[in-house]
Amino acid sequence: MFKNLVFCLALISVVACGSKPRVQLEEGGINLAPTVQHEVIAKEVAMLLENHSYKKVPMSDSLSAIVFNNLIKSVDQGKTYLIQSDIDGIQQYKNTISQDFRQGDLSASFHIFNIYSQRYLQCMEYALTQIDAPHDFTVDENYSNFREKLGWFKSEEELKDQWRKRVKYDLLNLRLTSTDKGADEEKHKETLRKRYNNLISQAKKTNSNDAFQLIMTSLTDAVDPHTTYYNPSFAQAFNEGMSNTLEGIGARLQMENEMVTIKEVIAGGPAFKDKTLQMDDRIIGVAQGNGEFEDIIGWRLDAAVAKIKGPKGTIVRLKILPAGQELTAQPKTVSLTREKIVIAEESAKKSIKTVQGEDGKSYKVGVITLPKFYIDFDAYRKRDPDYKSTTRDVKLILDSLNNEKVDAVVLDLRNNGGGSLQEAIELTGLFIDKGPVVQVRDVRNRVEVESDNESGVKWSGPFGVIINRFSASASEIFAGAIQDYGRGIILGSTTYGKGTVQSAIEMARFISPTNKLLLKAAGGDPDTPNGAPEFGQINITMGKFYRVNGSSTQHKGVDADVIFPTQYSAEKFGESSEPSALPWDQIKTTTYAKIGNLTTTIQKLNVSHQTRMAKSPEYKFLLEDIEEFNKSESVPQISLNETKLKKERDNSIAKNRARINKVLELRGLPLWKEGEPQPKTEFDFVLDESLKVMSDFIPLENLSK
């Protein structure tokens, strides 16, 4: 048996690497090395990108340069830890790093990560020594906390001076922002000492899976901004996000002082029903069913969460240290049966707004807010009649709005980054009666028309869709279809411009049975959470989608019919700002029957909209915000002179108070006085004006029928 195992392990090394690694990695301490599983996966991902993705990008010198730059940027984007000699020393890998992936050789990538990790800890440990050093807050010197546009530090002395300033800034910031006015300097130093020690502790828990995830992202981002490899933990989180469900105890957890701390109990989940767990309780031990407890103090958060989560119907026992009690207190034991939990705050929600029209009439408008296009694929595949999905939720909301006799419906897709293509198609079907929704061109240039095949609509009245720069992918498919059919009006600003389709595929499909056996013999990955894809998954671009009119949304996005200004330019935000993004193009229009021609109506709506804007103080505030946002692109300099920094902050606070008081005064509310907590001024100008546009649209739409 032992001989067989030795043979298997030797064979794995041959199969995975195939050649001598480019760098001989040191091991031990914070130096990390790839596992055999990482090497196998890297090789398979490189093969997929070269041969099966939409772009089919070869692992070449030019790609290597991009991967190399991505990797440097991902570890030290702010140029805070590395120095010029570090960069000079790793330049030798710049033109070979992607070819190494093809061989399953991750040694150069891990070597770069290890250099960063060493520098990170050196900086943090040096920062600790500077807490008790003398700091003069009367001298004039500046600190730049984000140096991306500057050069690398030329020496360790320059790096140390940066971190001296960092510590000085942190201490000064604590002095100026502390709510405890009686706190002395020693208390601020202790706060900072705890902060830095916690960062050091977390850094030392970084493992090879963390490095591998970052390295693989550097590769996939070089090929395509939307192709991504997810390790098992990330894959599980992504799939839960897509389904808007998770299986576990129903609590949001956070690491505080080396202990897993409960920060929220999710309504309806096992923890909520049990009523034993409270905010800031600490979980110090976990047991599966009747098994032995494992002490999880000092664990990484993801490792602890993997133990706490699990399949629905299974039992987990927790040792709980109640909030406020010392470590020496007697912990209590809580037993919970895991369940499938719906993440309600990311599901479709409705509200009904009453708006006064220019014609003097009051109109009821149903507003549906949709944060993303979600579907529980696992439950759907298993034919669960109660599977969670966007279309099912919105259908119920529309039934409710019909019963409440609203005059119009608005779907708010602002900041909706997309999700399920299937859901975008089916949701469109609630507003149109049968017909094509989107065209998809695959890796072989074959075009398939995806249609809504279900008769009938759930809402046939006046309809509006609100979009912005961060409405992407499935949001753009939906908004584009509504616009092309003339089914409703699109309000807001131009969307993101993501016109590509990704398939989520488990990497297990590409790893040969022989390699799977060999990896199993080597021990696999002990950190893989229950139910997660064993080898992770790749979300790979396999197609490009086009509107029914033949235009791609790639790069260009969807333009609004009624336009609102935005601070987010296409050059900095959106698909067109991504160097590796696919270009815009066009294919043939597919056959579809327009529901209406809204050209004249949209012209009338824009005249009324612009007239209101010219008189609107809120619109003026919006333009001021945009101007402020786009003001300076220079490297920010923070004064470390206490008097100057305090004056700058006081001026900023006074400016903010004056601005908020203008808004409060406009609405007839009490003004914000100095010394009082900042009042809430939640006002959604874009939604408010969109509702007014809908009040203009309702009588025009009714006249056209």
N, C-alpha and C positions, 0 to 999 in steps of 0.2 A: 504493500500500500504506500509506504514511504517513498519507495523508488518511483512509483507511478506519479506521486505528487511532485517530486523533484523534476521529473521529466516534463510534466504539464507546465510547471512554472518556467522552466527553461524554454519551452516551446512558445509560451505566451510572449516572452521577451523577444523572440525571433519574429513572431507574427506581428506584434504591435509596433516594434521599432524598425526592424528591417535594416537598420544601419547604425553606425556609431553615433551617439548624440553629439551635436555640435558643441555643447558646453558640458563640462564635468561639474555637476552641481554638488555643492557642499550640503550636507544634511545635518539637522540638529538645531536647537534654538529656534529662531524665527525663520530659518532657511527652509523653504518648502520645495518639494519635488512632485512632479506629476505621478499619478498612479498609472498602472498598466491600463486600467479602464479609460482614463483620460486620453491616453495615447491612441487607443483603438477608436474612441469616439472622434477625436480630432481628425484622424485619417479618413474616417467615413464622411464627416461633415465636409472636408475639403473635396472629396470625390463628388458629393452631391452638388456643391456649388459649381464645380467645373462642368459637370455633365448633365444635371437634371434641373437646375434652377432656371428661371425665366431668362436671366442674363447670360448664364453659362460662362462665368469669368475664370480664366486660367490662373493658376497660382504662379504669378510672374514677378519679375523684378519690380515693375511699376506697382503692382498690387501690394507687394511686400513693403514698399515705402509708405503706403497709406496705412497698412496694418501697424507698422512700427510707430508712426505718428499718432495713430489712435490709441495705442497702448501707453505711450508716454503721456498723452493728454488725459487718459482715464485715471492714471495713478497720481498725476500732479498737474492738473489743469491750471491751477493758480501759481505755478512755479514757486512753491513754498518750501519744498523739501530737498529737491535735487540741485546739484551744482554742475557747472559746465564740464568739469572733468568726468562726472558720471555720464553725461550725455556723450562726451567724446569717446569714452570707453565702450559704449554699446553701439556706436555708429556702425561697427563692423557687421551687425546683424540686419541692417536696414534693408538690404536688397535680397535677403535670403529667407526672411522669416515665414513668408507664406508657403514657399517650397518645402520648408521644414514640416509644416502642417500635413502636407501630402504624404510625408514619410512617417507621420506619427511622432515627430520629434518636437517636443515642447520645451526643450532645455533652455534655448535662448530666451523664450518668453518668460519662463519661470525665473531665469537669472535676472532679467530686468525687474520683475516684480520683487525679487528678494533685495535688490539694491535699494528700491524704493522703501521697502519695509524697514530695512536697517536705518536709512536716513530718517524715516518717520519717528522711530523710537529714539534715535539720537536727539532729534529736535525736541521731542517731548521731555526727555530726561534732562536736557539742557534747560528747558523752560522751568522745570522744577527748581533748578539751582538758582534761577534768577528771581524767584518769588521774594526771597529775603535780601536780595541785593538792594543797595540804595537807588532810589529813583527820584529824580528831580522833576517835578511837574510844573516848574516855572520856566524851564528852557524851551526855546522854540525848535521843535523837530517834528517831523511828520512820519506817519506809518501808512503803508499801502497793504491792505489785507488781501487784495486779489491782483496778482501781477501778470496775468496772462499776456498782456501786450508788451511786457518788459522782457529783457534778456535773462538768461540763467545767472545765478550767483557765480561770480568768478572764483570765489574761494570760500573755505569754511568760515573764515572770519566774517565775510559778508553775510553768510547764512546765520551765524550766531548773532550778529547785530540785528538782523530781521527778527529773530526770536526774542532778543532782549526787548525790542520795541513791542512785540506782540504781548509779552507779559506786562509791560508797562501800560499798554492800552487796556488789557483785560482788567488790571487793577484800577485804572482810572475810570473805566466804564462802570465797575462795581461801586466806586465812590459816588459817581454822578447819578446812578440809577437805583441805588439801594432804597427800598421802601422803609428799611429800618434805619432811621436817621441817627439812632444812638450807636450804630455799629462802628467799631473802631477798625483801624487798619489791620490788626491781627485777625479779626473775623473775616475780612475780605481775603486775606492771604490763605486762610484755612479753606475758604470756599474754592479758591483757585487751585489749591493743592489737591483737594478732592477731585476737582474736575479733570486735572491733568492725569492723576493716578488712574481715574476711571478710563480715560482714553488709552492709556498704556495697557491697562488690563484687557480692554476689548481688542486692541491691536494684537496682543499676544495670543488671543484665541482664534485669530485668522487661520484658516486651514487651507489645504490644497484645493478643495472644492471652490472656495471663494476666489482664489487666484485663477483657477481654470475657467470659472464663469466670466470673469473680467477679460481674460485673454481671448476666449471664444467670441465675446461681444466685439472685441477689437477687430477680429477677422470678419465677422458677418456684417458689421457696420461698413466695412471697406467695400463690400460687394453691393449692399443694398440696405437702406436705412430701416427696412421693415422685415428683413430676414434675421431671425434670432435663434440661437441655441439656448435652451433653458436646461440647467441641471435638474435632477429630480425634484428638489425642494421648490425651485422657481417654477418648474412645470406644473406642479400641483397647485401653487398659488395662482398661476395664470388661468388654469382650468376652472378653479373655484371662482375667480373673478368673472370669467365668461358666463358661468352658470348662475351667478348671483347667489350661490349657496355654498355652505361648507358643512363638514361633518365634524362635530366636536362638542364642547361644553357651552359655547355661546358667550365668550368673554374676550375682550381685547386686552392683550398683555403687553407689558413694556418692561425693559430691564432697568432697575433702579438699585444702586448700591449692591450690585452682584446678585440681586434677587429678582425673580419673575414676579411682577406686581400687576394686579388687576386694575385696569384703568377705565373699563366700561363693562357693564353686564348687558348683553344684547337681549332686548325684549323678546319673550317667547321661547328662549333657549332653555336648556336644562338648568344652568346656573340661575337664571331668572325665576324659573318655577320653584327651584329648591329654596330660594331666599336665604341661603346660608352665606354665600359669598358677597362681600361688600367692596366698594371702591377702596383701593390702596391696601387690601389684604395681600399678603405675600405667599406664594406657593413655594414651599421648600422641599417637598418630596412628592414623587409620583409612583403609583403602582397600577399595574394592569390587572383588572379583576381582583382575584384573591392573591395575586403574586406579591413578591417582596417590594418594599419601597426603595426607590433610588433617590439619593440626596441630590438635588439639582442646584444647590447654591453655588454660584460661580460659573454655571454653565453658560454657553452661548444661548441667546434667546431662541434662535431657530431650532437648536437641538432640544431645548426644553419643550417648545411648542409641539415638535414632532412626537414627543412622548404623551403630551396632554390630548392632542387631537387623535382621532381614530374613527373607524367605521361606525355608522349609526347602529344602535342596539348593543354595543359593547360597553363595559363598565370601566371607569377609571376612578381611582381613589387618590385624593390629594391631601397632603399635609399642609395645613394653612396656619400661618402666623398672622393673627388679626392685626388690622391697621393700628399703628400707634404702640403696639407692644414690643418689648425688647426681645432680642434673640434668645434670651434665657427663658422666655415664657413658654408655657406648655402649649404645643401646637394642637389644633383640633383636626380631626379627620373627616373629610367630606367624600361621600360616594355619589357619583353621578353617572347616569346612563346617557351616552352620547346620542345626539340626534342630528338630523339634517336641518340646518338653520338657514332661513332666507335673510339675505342682507337687505333689509327694507329701505335704507336710505339711498341705495343705488338702484332702486326699482322705480318704475313710472309712478308719478304722483299727479294729482289733479287739484285745481283750485278754481273757484268761479269769481270773476271780477265783474263789477258793474261799471260801465263807462258811459259818460254823457257824450252823445254825438253832436256834430256841428248842426244837425237838423233839430236839435233840442230834445231828441228822444233818448231814453236810457236803454242800453243794450247789455245783456248778460253774455259774457264771453268765457267759455271753458278753457282753462290753460292746463296743458299736459306737459309736465317737465320730464324729460327723458335723458338721464345721465349717460347711458350707453345702450347698445343693442345686445341683449343677453339671452342665452338659452341654456338650459341644463341638458347638454347633449347626452350625458350618461342616462338620465331618466327618460329622455326622448327615445333613445335607442332601445331601452327596456320596455317601451310602450306604457310607461307610467301615465295614467290618465290625468294626474295632477302635476305634470312636469312644469317647471317655471320657464316662462318665456316673455319677451317683450310684447309680442303680438297678442298673446292671451291676456296680459295685464291691461294693455291699452284697449282691447275690445271690451273688457268689463267697465273700464272708465268711460268709454263712449256710450255704452248702454246707460250708465248713470247720468251722463250729461244730456242724453236724449230725454230721459225721464224728467230731468230738471228744466227742460225746454230752453236750453241756451240758444242764443241767436247766432253764435259763431264759435269755432274751435281754433285754438292756436297751439301748435306743437313746438315747444322750446327745445332746440337741439344745440344751444350754445354750449361749448366745451365738451360736446359728446364726441369722443375720439373714435367711435365706431364699434365694431364687434362682429356679430354674426351676419354674414351676407344673406343667409336664408331668412333671418328675421327682417332685414331691410326690405326684401322682396315681399314677404307676407304682410308686413306692416303697410306697405304701399297699397296692397290689395284691400285694406279696410277703407280706402278713399277713392279707388278706381274700380270699375267693373271689368274684370278680365283684361289681359293684355300684357305685352312685354314690359319689363321693368328695367333690365340692365343687360348689356351684352358683355360676354367674357371671352377674351382671346387667350388661348393657352400657349404652352411652350412650343407647340408645333404650328402655331399661327392659325389654329382652327378657332372659329368664332361660334360660340353657343349663346343663344338668346334665352335668358331666364325670365319666366313669365309668372304672373299671378293667374292661376287657373280657376279660382273660386268665384262663382257668380255672386253679385250683390255687393253692397257697400255698407259700412257701419255709420258713416257720416257723409251726407251729401250736401250739407249747407256750406256757408262761407268758411273758408279754411285758410289759415296762415301758418307759415313755418319760419321760426327765428333761427338764424345761423350766425356764426362768427368765425374768426380765423382758426379757432381750435375745434371746429366741427369738421370731422374727417371721416374718410372711408365710407362705412355704411350710412353715415349721416348725409354724405354727399350723393350717394346712390339714391336715397329717399328724396332729398330736396331736389335733385336734378330731374327725377321722374315726375314729381309734382309740378315742376316748372314746365317741363316739356309737354305734358298733357294739358297744361292750362287749367289744372285742377285747383290751384290756390296761388296765393302770393307769397313770395319769399322776401323776408325782411332781415336786415342786419348788414353784415359785411362779408366779403369774399371768404370762402372756406379754405381749409388747409391745403388741399390739392393732392391728396393721397388716392391715386387711382390704380393701386395694385392689389392683387388678391393673394392671401397667404393660406397655405394648408398646414395645419398642425399635425405633425407626424411623429409618432414615437420612434426613437432611434433604434429600439429593439428590432424594428422591421429590417434594418440595414446591416445588423451585426450577424455574422454567420453563426449557425448552430455550433460549429467547432469553437469559435471564439467565445461564445456564451458559456460553454462548458469550461473552457480554460479560465475565463474570468471568475466563474463561480469557484473553481478550485483555488484561485488566488485570494478568495475571501470577499469578492464583490465590494460594494460600498456600504459600510455599516451605518452611514449617516442618512441613507435613503429613507424618507418617511413612509409610514404605512399607506398603501394605496397609490403612491407616486409612481410615475413611469420609471422603471428600473434604471434605464440608461439616459433618462431625460427625454426631451423632445425638441424637434426643430420646427419653427414656424417659418416656412420657406416660401418665397414668392414664386408662384406657379402660373400666374396669369395677370392680365391687365383688364380692368373693366371700363366700359364705355357707356355713355348715355344712349337712350333709344334713338337720339338724333345723330349718333355716330361720333360725337365729340368725347374725348377722354377728359376726365377730371384731373388727370395727372398734371402736376405743376400749376395749372390754371385754376383749379377748384370750381366752385359754383358761385356765380355772381348773384347778389340780391337784386330783386326788382325795386324795392324801396330801400335806399342805401343809408346806412349810418356810418359816420367816420370811425376809424379805429387807430389805436396807437401801434398796432402790430403790423409792421410792413412785411411784404412778401420776401424782401431781401434778407430779413433777419429771422422771420418766423414763418414756418410752412415748408412744404415739400421743395419749393424752389430754392430754399436755403441749404438743402442737403447736397453735398458734392457728388454722392454716389446714386442720386435719384434718377429714375428712368425719365426720358423726355416726354413731352406732350405729343400726341399724334391723333389721327382721326381715321375712322373706318366708315363703311356705308351705313346710312340710316336704315333701321329696321322698320317694318310695317307696323304702324300703330295709329289709332284714331284719336285725334285731339278731342278733349272734352269741351274746351272753350278757348276762345281767343281773348286774352286779357290785356292786349297791348294798349288799347284806348283807356281801359280802366286803370291800368298801372300809371299811365301818364297823368290822369286826373288825381290819383292818390298821391303822386309825387309833388304835384302843385300844392295840394293841401298840406302835405308833410313839410315842405320847404317853407311855406308861409308860417306854420307854427314854429318851426325851428328859428326863424328870424326873430321871433318875439320871445323865445324861451330862455329864461335865466339858466335853467338846468342844462340846456344845450351849450350855453356859453361855458358853464363849468366843465362839461365834457371836453370841449375844445382846449380849455386850460390844462386839464389833466393830460391830454395827448401831447401838448406842447412841452409840459414838464417832463413827461416820460422820455421824450426824444431829445432832451436838451444836450447833455454832455456825454461824449463817448470816451473821454480821457480817463486815465487811471486815477481813481479816487484817492485823494490824500487826506488822511485824518490827522488833525493836530493833536499832539501829545502835551500841549500846554493846557493845563486845567482851566485857566481863566478863559482862554480862547475857545476851547471845546465847549465849555459850559455856555458861553455866549452864543455860539453857533447853534447849540441845541435849544436854548431858550428862544432864539429867533425862529427856529423851525417849528417849535411848539406854538409860539404866538401866531405864526403864519397859518398853521393847521387849525388853530382855534378860530381865527378870523374867518377862514374858509367855511368851517363847519357852522359857525354862527350865521353866515350868510344864508346857508341852506335852512337852518332852523327858523330864522326870521322870515324867510320866504314862505314857510309852512305854518307860521303863527305859533311856533313852539318856544318854550323858555330857552334863553341863551345859555351857553356853556361858560360858566365863570371859573376863574383861576382857583385852583384848589379843589374843585369838584371832579368826580370821575367823568370821563368822556361819555357823553350821551350817545345812544344809538341813533344813527341817521340813515338807516337802511332805506334806500330809495333806488329802485331799478329803473333808471331813465329809459333804457332801451325797451324794456317790457312796457312801461307806461305809455310811451309814444307808439309802440306797436299796437297796443290796444286801441289807441285813438285812430290809428290807420285802419284798423278793423272796423271801427265804428263808421268810418267813411265808406268802407268796402261793403258793409252789409246792405245798405239801401241800393247801391249800384248793382250788387249781385242779384238782389231781389227783382230789380227792374229788368235785368237781362233774361229772366226766366219766363 
